[in-house]
Amino acid sequence: MKPFATLLTSLVLGFSVPTCLAVGYSWLNDAPVRYFSDQDWDMMNANMQRALDEAADGETLLWQNDGSGNHGSAMPTTSFDRDGRRCRTLVIMNQARRLTGGGTYDFCLGADGSWQAMNAPKLR
């Protein structure tokens, strides 16, 4: 799995991760990303990147894969500085089949210019 996709798995499922980790990974059975194709991941990643880079706070950007029927959204809600870094809060929602999941996460620009999740649970 691509590094950003691994991070996004954490993000998309974030609100349920801490409780579910205690019982293993069976919680993935109820997560929309379980049904994501590579194209879904690419579309979601591009949508998140565009939202972080370009969208105004409160502006919702949508993605939809007509082939799989999966879709989602990303909406920056707040822009702020943390330790001199540009940061944004992003609300992410996705749907695959009849499953919906998402959460709210802070991202900050790293020294290399890429967005880094600041409050994402780590899966390993």
C-alpha distance (Angstrom), angle and dihedral (degrees) to the residues before:
residue distance angle dihedral
M1 . . .
K2 3.80 . .
P3 3.84 114.5 .
F4 3.81 93.5 -118.4
A5 3.82 89.5 45.9
T6 3.81 89.8 53.4
L7 3.78 89.3 52.0
L8 3.78 90.4 47.1
T9 3.78 91.5 51.9
S10 3.77 86.0 60.2
L11 3.77 91.9 45.7
V12 3.76 98.6 46.5
L13 3.77 91.1 50.0
G14 3.77 96.4 33.6
F15 3.77 102.1 116.6
S16 3.81 91.6 59.9
V17 3.80 100.8 34.0
P18 3.84 102.9 92.0
T19 3.80 95.0 53.5
C20 3.76 94.0 40.1
L21 3.79 96.6 49.3
A22 3.78 88.2 68.8
V23 3.81 89.4 66.2
G24 3.78 98.2 41.5
Y25 3.77 126.3 -110.2
S26 3.81 98.4 -45.5
W27 3.81 87.2 108.9
L28 3.82 87.5 75.9
N29 3.80 86.3 74.1
D30 3.81 87.4 73.5
A31 3.81 98.2 41.6
P32 3.81 123.9 102.3
V33 3.81 92.1 -137.1
R34 3.79 89.0 66.1
Y35 3.79 85.9 76.5
F36 3.81 98.1 42.4
S37 3.78 119.2 123.6
D38 3.81 121.3 -148.6
Q39 3.80 87.0 -100.1
D40 3.83 90.6 53.4
W41 3.82 89.8 52.8
D42 3.80 91.5 48.6
M43 3.80 92.1 49.1
M44 3.80 93.5 46.9
N45 3.82 91.9 47.1
A46 3.81 92.1 49.6
N47 3.81 91.0 48.0
M48 3.82 92.4 50.6
Q49 3.80 91.9 46.8
R50 3.80 91.4 50.0
A51 3.83 91.6 47.3
L52 3.81 91.9 51.3
D53 3.81 93.8 44.1
E54 3.79 102.8 38.4
A55 3.82 117.5 7.9
A56 3.79 122.3 101.7
D57 3.79 118.2 -123.4
G58 3.80 106.7 -82.1
E59 3.82 94.2 22.1
T60 3.81 113.8 124.9
L61 3.80 119.0 -147.9
L62 3.80 117.7 -162.4
W63 3.77 134.1 -154.9
Q64 3.80 127.7 -168.2
N65 3.77 132.4 179.0
D66 3.80 106.6 -152.3
G67 3.80 89.6 -167.8
S68 3.80 96.1 59.0
G69 3.80 99.1 22.2
N70 3.81 89.5 -129.4
H71 3.79 118.9 135.0
G72 3.77 145.1 163.3
S73 3.76 149.4 165.4
A74 3.78 142.9 -124.6
M75 3.81 124.0 -157.5
P76 3.79 126.0 179.5
T77 3.80 108.0 -143.8
T78 3.81 103.2 176.9
S79 3.80 137.1 18.9
F80 3.81 118.2 -157.4
D81 3.80 145.5 147.9
R82 3.79 123.1 -106.4
D83 3.80 118.1 -175.4
G84 3.80 89.8 -20.9
R85 3.80 93.8 -51.1
R86 3.80 126.4 120.0
C87 3.81 108.6 -114.5
R88 3.79 138.1 179.8
T89 3.78 136.0 -168.8
L90 3.81 110.7 -132.5
V91 3.81 128.2 -165.3
I92 3.81 109.8 -151.5
M93 3.80 124.4 -168.7
N94 3.80 128.3 173.9
Q95 3.77 136.7 177.9
A96 3.79 129.8 -161.6
R97 3.76 122.3 172.5
R98 3.80 101.9 -30.7
L99 3.79 96.4 -33.1
T100 3.80 122.9 106.0
G101 3.79 125.8 -170.7
G102 3.75 142.0 155.1
G103 3.75 146.4 119.6
T104 3.79 147.6 -159.7
Y105 3.80 120.0 -84.8
D106 3.80 140.0 174.9
F107 3.80 119.0 -128.8
C108 3.81 126.3 -172.1
L109 3.78 129.5 -169.7
G110 3.78 112.5 -107.2
A111 3.79 126.4 -143.0
D112 3.82 88.4 -96.4
G113 3.82 91.2 56.5
S114 3.80 95.8 -108.2
W115 3.80 124.4 124.1
Q116 3.79 114.8 -108.4
A117 3.80 124.8 -162.6
M118 3.78 109.4 -122.6
N119 3.80 100.8 -171.4
A120 3.79 105.2 27.5
P121 3.79 119.5 131.5
K122 3.78 113.2 -117.5
L123 3.79 119.4 -124.8
R124 3.77 121.7 -160.2
